[in-house]
Amino acid sequence: MKIITRRKYLDRIIELNGTPDIKIITGIRRSGKSKLMQAYIEYLKTQSENINIIFVDFMDLAYEEIKEYHALHSYVEEN
């Protein structure tokens, strides 16, 4: 599958880095929101060696047991 780089969107998220507002990525199903988030995570990793990020893709069956906030909290605390 070919991945389309959305540099404009990534640059916009990077520009907002460090602002106090909550950022929300929205879009139709299968439009690349997760891939955009993964690209942003890779960018953040290049900026700092000691960065603590947990990415949970709820479409991945590996995370199927995390269906409610208690399970999510436990997962974050463990990782």
Distance bins in CASP14 RR format, pairs under 12 A and 6 or more apart:
PFRMAT RR
TARGET T0000
AUTHOR 0000-0000-0000
RMODE 2
METHOD distances of the structure
MODEL  1
1 30 0 0 0 0 0 1 0 0 0 0 0
1 32 0 0 0 0 0 1 0 0 0 0 0
1 35 0 0 0 0 0 1 0 0 0 0 0
2 35 0 0 0 0 0 1 0 0 0 0 0
3 32 0 0 0 0 1 0 0 0 0 0 0
3 34 0 0 0 0 0 1 0 0 0 0 0
3 35 1 0 0 1 0 0 0 0 0 0 0
3 36 0 0 0 0 0 1 0 0 0 0 0
3 38 0 0 0 0 1 0 0 0 0 0 0
3 39 0 0 0 0 1 0 0 0 0 0 0
4 10 0 0 0 0 0 1 0 0 0 0 0
4 31 0 0 0 0 0 1 0 0 0 0 0
4 32 0 0 0 0 1 0 0 0 0 0 0
4 35 0 0 0 0 1 0 0 0 0 0 0
4 36 0 0 0 0 0 1 0 0 0 0 0
4 39 0 0 0 0 0 1 0 0 0 0 0
5 11 0 0 0 0 0 1 0 0 0 0 0
5 32 0 0 0 0 0 1 0 0 0 0 0
5 35 0 0 0 0 1 0 0 0 0 0 0
5 36 0 0 0 0 1 0 0 0 0 0 0
5 38 0 0 0 0 0 1 0 0 0 0 0
5 39 1 0 0 1 0 0 0 0 0 0 0
5 42 0 0 0 0 0 1 0 0 0 0 0
6 12 0 0 0 0 1 0 0 0 0 0 0
6 13 0 0 0 0 1 0 0 0 0 0 0
6 25 0 0 0 0 0 1 0 0 0 0 0
6 27 0 0 0 0 0 1 0 0 0 0 0
6 31 0 0 0 0 1 0 0 0 0 0 0
6 32 1 0 0 1 0 0 0 0 0 0 0
6 33 0 0 0 0 0 1 0 0 0 0 0
6 34 0 0 0 0 0 1 0 0 0 0 0
6 35 0 0 0 0 1 0 0 0 0 0 0
6 36 1 0 1 0 0 0 0 0 0 0 0
6 37 0 0 0 0 0 1 0 0 0 0 0
6 38 0 0 0 0 0 1 0 0 0 0 0
6 39 1 0 0 1 0 0 0 0 0 0 0
6 40 0 0 0 0 0 1 0 0 0 0 0
7 13 0 0 0 0 0 1 0 0 0 0 0
7 14 0 0 0 0 0 1 0 0 0 0 0
7 36 0 0 0 0 0 1 0 0 0 0 0
7 39 0 0 0 0 1 0 0 0 0 0 0
7 40 0 0 0 0 0 1 0 0 0 0 0
7 43 0 0 0 0 0 1 0 0 0 0 0
8 14 0 0 0 0 0 1 0 0 0 0 0
8 15 0 0 0 0 0 1 0 0 0 0 0
8 36 0 0 0 0 0 1 0 0 0 0 0
8 39 0 0 0 0 0 1 0 0 0 0 0
9 15 0 0 0 0 0 1 0 0 0 0 0
9 16 0 0 0 0 0 1 0 0 0 0 0
9 23 0 0 0 0 0 1 0 0 0 0 0
9 25 0 0 0 0 1 0 0 0 0 0 0
9 26 0 0 0 0 0 1 0 0 0 0 0
9 27 0 0 0 0 0 1 0 0 0 0 0
9 31 0 0 0 0 0 1 0 0 0 0 0
9 32 0 0 0 0 1 0 0 0 0 0 0
9 33 0 0 0 0 1 0 0 0 0 0 0
9 35 0 0 0 0 0 1 0 0 0 0 0
9 36 1 0 1 0 0 0 0 0 0 0 0
9 37 0 0 0 0 0 1 0 0 0 0 0
9 39 0 0 0 0 1 0 0 0 0 0 0
9 40 0 0 0 0 1 0 0 0 0 0 0
9 43 0 0 0 0 0 1 0 0 0 0 0
10 16 0 0 0 0 0 1 0 0 0 0 0
10 17 0 0 0 0 0 1 0 0 0 0 0
10 25 0 0 0 0 0 1 0 0 0 0 0
10 32 0 0 0 0 0 1 0 0 0 0 0
10 35 0 0 0 0 1 0 0 0 0 0 0
10 36 1 0 0 1 0 0 0 0 0 0 0
10 37 0 0 0 0 1 0 0 0 0 0 0
10 38 0 0 0 0 0 1 0 0 0 0 0
10 39 1 0 1 0 0 0 0 0 0 0 0
10 40 1 0 0 1 0 0 0 0 0 0 0
10 41 0 0 0 0 0 1 0 0 0 0 0
10 42 0 0 0 0 1 0 0 0 0 0 0
10 43 1 0 0 1 0 0 0 0 0 0 0
10 44 0 0 0 0 0 1 0 0 0 0 0
11 17 0 0 0 0 0 1 0 0 0 0 0
11 36 0 0 0 0 0 1 0 0 0 0 0
11 39 0 0 0 0 0 1 0 0 0 0 0
11 40 0 0 0 0 0 1 0 0 0 0 0
11 43 0 0 0 0 1 0 0 0 0 0 0
12 19 0 0 0 0 0 1 0 0 0 0 0
12 23 0 0 0 0 1 0 0 0 0 0 0
12 25 0 0 0 0 0 1 0 0 0 0 0
12 36 0 0 0 0 0 1 0 0 0 0 0
12 40 0 0 0 0 0 1 0 0 0 0 0
13 19 0 0 0 0 0 1 0 0 0 0 0
13 21 0 0 0 0 0 1 0 0 0 0 0
13 23 1 0 0 1 0 0 0 0 0 0 0
13 24 0 0 0 0 0 1 0 0 0 0 0
13 25 1 0 0 1 0 0 0 0 0 0 0
13 33 0 0 0 0 0 1 0 0 0 0 0
13 36 1 0 0 1 0 0 0 0 0 0 0
13 37 0 0 0 0 1 0 0 0 0 0 0
13 38 0 0 0 0 0 1 0 0 0 0 0
13 39 0 0 0 0 1 0 0 0 0 0 0
13 40 1 0 1 0 0 0 0 0 0 0 0
13 41 0 0 0 0 0 1 0 0 0 0 0
13 42 0 0 0 0 0 1 0 0 0 0 0
13 43 0 0 0 0 1 0 0 0 0 0 0
13 44 0 0 0 0 0 1 0 0 0 0 0
14 23 0 0 0 0 0 1 0 0 0 0 0
14 36 0 0 0 0 0 1 0 0 0 0 0
14 39 0 0 0 0 1 0 0 0 0 0 0
14 40 1 0 0 1 0 0 0 0 0 0 0
14 41 0 0 0 0 0 1 0 0 0 0 0
14 42 0 0 0 0 0 1 0 0 0 0 0
14 43 1 0 0 1 0 0 0 0 0 0 0
14 44 0 0 0 0 1 0 0 0 0 0 0
14 46 0 0 0 0 0 1 0 0 0 0 0
14 47 0 0 0 0 1 0 0 0 0 0 0
15 23 0 0 0 0 0 1 0 0 0 0 0
15 40 0 0 0 0 0 1 0 0 0 0 0
15 43 0 0 0 0 0 1 0 0 0 0 0
16 22 0 0 0 0 0 1 0 0 0 0 0
16 23 1 0 1 0 0 0 0 0 0 0 0
16 24 0 0 0 0 0 1 0 0 0 0 0
16 25 0 0 0 0 0 1 0 0 0 0 0
16 40 0 0 0 0 0 1 0 0 0 0 0
17 23 0 0 0 0 1 0 0 0 0 0 0
17 40 0 0 0 0 1 0 0 0 0 0 0
17 41 0 0 0 0 0 1 0 0 0 0 0
17 43 0 0 0 0 1 0 0 0 0 0 0
17 44 1 0 0 1 0 0 0 0 0 0 0
17 47 0 0 0 0 1 0 0 0 0 0 0
17 48 0 0 0 0 0 1 0 0 0 0 0
17 51 0 0 0 0 0 1 0 0 0 0 0
18 44 0 0 0 0 0 1 0 0 0 0 0
18 47 0 0 0 0 0 1 0 0 0 0 0
23 33 0 0 0 0 0 1 0 0 0 0 0
23 36 0 0 0 0 0 1 0 0 0 0 0
23 37 0 0 0 0 0 1 0 0 0 0 0
23 40 0 0 0 0 1 0 0 0 0 0 0
24 33 0 0 0 0 1 0 0 0 0 0 0
24 37 0 0 0 0 0 1 0 0 0 0 0
25 31 0 0 0 0 1 0 0 0 0 0 0
25 32 0 0 0 0 1 0 0 0 0 0 0
25 33 1 0 1 0 0 0 0 0 0 0 0
25 34 0 0 0 0 1 0 0 0 0 0 0
25 35 0 0 0 0 0 1 0 0 0 0 0
25 36 1 0 0 1 0 0 0 0 0 0 0
25 37 1 0 0 1 0 0 0 0 0 0 0
25 38 0 0 0 0 0 1 0 0 0 0 0
25 39 0 0 0 0 0 1 0 0 0 0 0
25 40 0 0 0 0 1 0 0 0 0 0 0
26 32 0 0 0 0 0 1 0 0 0 0 0
26 33 1 0 0 1 0 0 0 0 0 0 0
26 36 0 0 0 0 0 1 0 0 0 0 0
26 37 0 0 0 0 0 1 0 0 0 0 0
27 33 1 0 1 0 0 0 0 0 0 0 0
27 34 0 0 0 0 0 1 0 0 0 0 0
27 36 0 0 0 0 1 0 0 0 0 0 0
29 59 0 0 0 0 1 0 0 0 0 0 0
30 59 0 0 0 0 1 0 0 0 0 0 0
32 38 0 0 0 0 1 0 0 0 0 0 0
32 39 0 0 0 0 1 0 0 0 0 0 0
32 40 0 0 0 0 0 1 0 0 0 0 0
32 57 0 0 0 0 0 1 0 0 0 0 0
32 59 0 0 0 0 0 1 0 0 0 0 0
33 39 0 0 0 0 0 1 0 0 0 0 0
33 40 0 0 0 0 0 1 0 0 0 0 0
33 57 0 0 0 0 0 1 0 0 0 0 0
33 58 0 0 0 0 0 1 0 0 0 0 0
33 59 0 0 0 0 0 1 0 0 0 0 0
34 40 0 0 0 0 0 1 0 0 0 0 0
34 41 0 0 0 0 0 1 0 0 0 0 0
34 55 0 0 0 0 1 0 0 0 0 0 0
34 56 0 0 0 0 0 1 0 0 0 0 0
34 57 1 0 1 0 0 0 0 0 0 0 0
34 58 0 0 0 0 1 0 0 0 0 0 0
34 59 1 0 0 1 0 0 0 0 0 0 0
34 60 0 0 0 0 1 0 0 0 0 0 0
35 41 0 0 0 0 0 1 0 0 0 0 0
35 42 0 0 0 0 0 1 0 0 0 0 0
35 55 0 0 0 0 0 1 0 0 0 0 0
35 57 0 0 0 0 0 1 0 0 0 0 0
36 42 0 0 0 0 0 1 0 0 0 0 0
36 43 0 0 0 0 0 1 0 0 0 0 0
37 43 0 0 0 0 0 1 0 0 0 0 0
37 44 0 0 0 0 0 1 0 0 0 0 0
37 53 0 0 0 0 1 0 0 0 0 0 0
37 54 0 0 0 0 0 1 0 0 0 0 0
37 55 1 0 0 1 0 0 0 0 0 0 0
37 56 0 0 0 0 0 1 0 0 0 0 0
37 57 0 0 0 0 1 0 0 0 0 0 0
38 44 0 0 0 0 0 1 0 0 0 0 0
38 45 0 0 0 0 0 1 0 0 0 0 0
38 53 0 0 0 0 0 1 0 0 0 0 0
38 55 1 0 0 1 0 0 0 0 0 0 0
38 57 0 0 0 0 1 0 0 0 0 0 0
39 45 0 0 0 0 0 1 0 0 0 0 0
39 46 0 0 0 0 0 1 0 0 0 0 0
39 55 0 0 0 0 0 1 0 0 0 0 0
40 46 0 0 0 0 0 1 0 0 0 0 0
40 47 0 0 0 0 0 1 0 0 0 0 0
40 51 0 0 0 0 0 1 0 0 0 0 0
40 53 0 0 0 0 1 0 0 0 0 0 0
40 55 0 0 0 0 0 1 0 0 0 0 0
41 47 0 0 0 0 0 1 0 0 0 0 0
41 48 0 0 0 0 0 1 0 0 0 0 0
41 51 0 0 0 0 1 0 0 0 0 0 0
41 52 0 0 0 0 0 1 0 0 0 0 0
41 53 1 0 1 0 0 0 0 0 0 0 0
41 54 0 0 0 0 1 0 0 0 0 0 0
41 55 1 0 0 1 0 0 0 0 0 0 0
41 56 0 0 0 0 0 1 0 0 0 0 0
41 57 0 0 0 0 0 1 0 0 0 0 0
42 51 0 0 0 0 0 1 0 0 0 0 0
42 53 0 0 0 0 0 1 0 0 0 0 0
42 55 0 0 0 0 0 1 0 0 0 0 0
43 51 0 0 0 0 0 1 0 0 0 0 0
43 53 0 0 0 0 0 1 0 0 0 0 0
44 50 0 0 0 0 0 1 0 0 0 0 0
44 51 1 0 1 0 0 0 0 0 0 0 0
44 52 0 0 0 0 0 1 0 0 0 0 0
44 53 1 0 0 1 0 0 0 0 0 0 0
44 55 0 0 0 0 0 1 0 0 0 0 0
45 51 1 0 1 0 0 0 0 0 0 0 0
45 52 0 0 0 0 0 1 0 0 0 0 0
45 53 1 0 0 1 0 0 0 0 0 0 0
45 55 0 0 0 0 0 1 0 0 0 0 0
47 53 0 0 0 0 0 1 0 0 0 0 0
52 76 0 0 0 0 0 1 0 0 0 0 0
52 79 0 0 0 0 1 0 0 0 0 0 0
53 76 0 0 0 0 0 1 0 0 0 0 0
53 79 0 0 0 0 0 1 0 0 0 0 0
54 63 0 0 0 0 0 1 0 0 0 0 0
54 66 0 0 0 0 0 1 0 0 0 0 0
54 72 0 0 0 0 1 0 0 0 0 0 0
54 73 0 0 0 0 0 1 0 0 0 0 0
54 75 1 0 0 1 0 0 0 0 0 0 0
54 76 1 0 1 0 0 0 0 0 0 0 0
54 77 0 0 0 0 0 1 0 0 0 0 0
54 78 0 0 0 0 1 0 0 0 0 0 0
54 79 1 0 1 0 0 0 0 0 0 0 0
55 62 0 0 0 0 0 1 0 0 0 0 0
55 63 0 0 0 0 1 0 0 0 0 0 0
55 75 0 0 0 0 0 1 0 0 0 0 0
55 76 0 0 0 0 0 1 0 0 0 0 0
55 79 0 0 0 0 0 1 0 0 0 0 0
56 62 0 0 0 0 1 0 0 0 0 0 0
56 63 1 0 1 0 0 0 0 0 0 0 0
56 64 0 0 0 0 0 1 0 0 0 0 0
56 65 0 0 0 0 0 1 0 0 0 0 0
56 66 1 0 0 1 0 0 0 0 0 0 0
56 67 0 0 0 0 0 1 0 0 0 0 0
56 71 0 0 0 0 0 1 0 0 0 0 0
56 72 1 0 0 1 0 0 0 0 0 0 0
56 73 0 0 0 0 0 1 0 0 0 0 0
56 75 1 0 0 1 0 0 0 0 0 0 0
56 76 0 0 0 0 1 0 0 0 0 0 0
56 79 0 0 0 0 1 0 0 0 0 0 0
57 63 1 0 0 1 0 0 0 0 0 0 0
57 64 0 0 0 0 0 1 0 0 0 0 0
57 66 0 0 0 0 0 1 0 0 0 0 0
58 64 0 0 0 0 1 0 0 0 0 0 0
58 65 0 0 0 0 0 1 0 0 0 0 0
58 66 1 0 0 1 0 0 0 0 0 0 0
58 67 0 0 0 0 1 0 0 0 0 0 0
58 68 0 0 0 0 0 1 0 0 0 0 0
58 71 0 0 0 0 0 1 0 0 0 0 0
58 72 0 0 0 0 1 0 0 0 0 0 0
58 75 0 0 0 0 0 1 0 0 0 0 0
60 66 0 0 0 0 0 1 0 0 0 0 0
62 75 0 0 0 0 0 1 0 0 0 0 0
63 71 0 0 0 0 1 0 0 0 0 0 0
63 72 0 0 0 0 1 0 0 0 0 0 0
63 75 1 0 0 1 0 0 0 0 0 0 0
63 76 0 0 0 0 0 1 0 0 0 0 0
63 79 0 0 0 0 0 1 0 0 0 0 0
64 71 0 0 0 0 0 1 0 0 0 0 0
64 75 0 0 0 0 0 1 0 0 0 0 0
65 71 1 0 0 1 0 0 0 0 0 0 0
65 72 0 0 0 0 0 1 0 0 0 0 0
65 74 0 0 0 0 1 0 0 0 0 0 0
65 75 0 0 0 0 1 0 0 0 0 0 0
66 72 1 0 1 0 0 0 0 0 0 0 0
66 73 0 0 0 0 1 0 0 0 0 0 0
66 74 0 0 0 0 1 0 0 0 0 0 0
66 75 1 0 1 0 0 0 0 0 0 0 0
66 76 0 0 0 0 1 0 0 0 0 0 0
66 78 0 0 0 0 0 1 0 0 0 0 0
66 79 0 0 0 0 0 1 0 0 0 0 0
67 74 0 0 0 0 0 1 0 0 0 0 0
67 75 0 0 0 0 0 1 0 0 0 0 0
68 74 0 0 0 0 0 1 0 0 0 0 0
68 75 0 0 0 0 0 1 0 0 0 0 0
69 75 0 0 0 0 0 1 0 0 0 0 0
69 76 0 0 0 0 0 1 0 0 0 0 0
70 76 0 0 0 0 0 1 0 0 0 0 0
70 77 0 0 0 0 0 1 0 0 0 0 0
71 77 0 0 0 0 0 1 0 0 0 0 0
71 78 0 0 0 0 0 1 0 0 0 0 0
72 78 0 0 0 0 0 1 0 0 0 0 0
72 79 0 0 0 0 0 1 0 0 0 0 0
73 79 0 0 0 0 0 1 0 0 0 0 0
END
